[in-house]
Amino acid sequence: MSESENLPPSLRWTSILSVWAAAVVFAVVIGVVCDPHAYASWLALALAGCVTGALAAQIATQQREGFVDRLAASVVGAFVILGLAGAVLAVVAAVR
């Protein structure tokens, strides 16, 4: 992140962590509500929702500087969270 960025660090991290929190919520809801045969489909939809949410969160900051870095951090974090959830849910589906 550049030194000339006008966005306060607290707002920067809030915009990123909100997407990560949404990914965690999606993963838990998918694990509780969905049929084990549909985990992959719902995880893909959750990732699409996180990407859309990340775009909305970063546009809402109204700051051009660091937009790509913040968007990448949001999306990559959500991807990692949902990927780990997918691995856990695959084990759960195999045990059932």
Phi, psi and omega in degrees: 000140185282158180287337184274005182293130184272350183285128178297145181303326181295319178289323178300311182287329177295319180292331178277312184292334177295324177290320178296320178296321177297322178296320178296316179297315178302316182297317180294315180297318179297316180296328183273319191265324192276157173289138182303334179285346182252008182303313184297318180296315181290326177294323177295318177294324177296319178296320177298319176296322179292322178296316178297317178296323178295317177299315180296317181295320182284326175292325180295337178290339180057036178236125179280323183293125178082008183302311183294321179296316180293319179295317179297318179297319179296311184289317180295319177298315178296322178297317179294315180299312181289330175294316176295320177297321177297320178295317179295316180292331175294320176294317178299317180294325179290328181285327182292000000 
